[in-house]
């Protein structure tokens, strides 16, 4: 009976360790994907800001030419 309990306990501990390792892998993969999405979105924001600045500059130049 004691050996059976020890065997079951050992198997459960192994399962817990395997689950922990799997969860770590899943979290790391999600972190990498989120980091890539963040970088992409930052580039989009920067390019949008640059485009707005250029559009604002063009309208100012047109107003200067009209005066």
C-alpha positions as CSV (number, residue, x, y, z in Angstrom):
1,X,0.0,0.0,0.0
2,X,2.8,2.4,0.9
3,X,4.6,1.8,-2.4
4,X,1.4,2.4,-4.3
5,X,0.9,5.8,-2.6
6,X,4.5,6.7,-3.2
7,X,4.2,5.8,-6.9
8,X,1.0,7.8,-7.2
9,X,2.5,10.8,-5.4
10,X,5.6,10.6,-7.7
11,X,3.4,10.5,-10.8
12,X,1.4,13.5,-9.6
13,X,4.5,15.5,-8.9
14,X,5.8,14.7,-12.4
15,X,2.5,15.8,-13.9
16,X,2.6,19.1,-11.9
17,X,6.1,19.8,-13.1
18,X,5.2,19.0,-16.7
19,X,2.2,21.3,-16.5
20,X,4.3,24.1,-15.0
21,X,6.8,23.7,-17.9
22,X,4.0,23.8,-20.4
23,X,2.4,26.9,-18.9
24,X,5.8,28.6,-19.0
25,X,6.2,27.8,-22.7
26,X,2.7,29.1,-23.4
27,X,3.3,32.3,-21.5
28,X,6.6,32.9,-23.2
29,X,5.1,32.4,-26.6
30,X,2.3,34.8,-25.8
31,X,4.8,37.4,-24.5
32,X,6.8,37.2,-27.8
33,X,3.6,37.7,-29.9
34,X,2.5,40.6,-27.7
35,X,6.0,42.2,-28.0
36,X,5.8,41.9,-31.8
37,X,2.3,43.4,-31.8
38,X,3.5,46.3,-29.6
39,X,6.5,47.0,-31.9
40,X,4.2,47.0,-35.0
41,X,1.7,49.3,-33.4
42,X,4.4,51.7,-32.3
43,X,5.7,51.9,-35.8
44,X,2.1,52.6,-37.1
45,X,1.6,55.4,-34.5
46,X,5.0,57.0,-35.4
47,X,4.3,56.9,-39.1
48,X,0.8,58.3,-38.6
49,X,2.2,61.1,-36.5
50,X,4.8,61.8,-39.2
51,X,2.1,61.9,-41.9
52,X,0.0,64.4,-39.8
53,X,3.0,66.6,-39.3
54,X,3.7,66.6,-43.0
55,X,0.1,67.4,-43.8
56,X,0.1,70.2,-41.3
57,X,3.4,71.6,-42.8
58,X,1.9,71.5,-46.3
59,X,-1.2,73.4,-45.3
60,X,1.0,76.0,-43.6
61,X,3.1,76.3,-46.8
62,X,0.0,76.8,-48.9
63,X,-1.2,79.6,-46.6
64,X,2.2,81.3,-46.8
65,X,2.1,81.2,-50.6
66,X,-1.4,82.6,-50.7
67,X,-0.4,85.6,-48.5
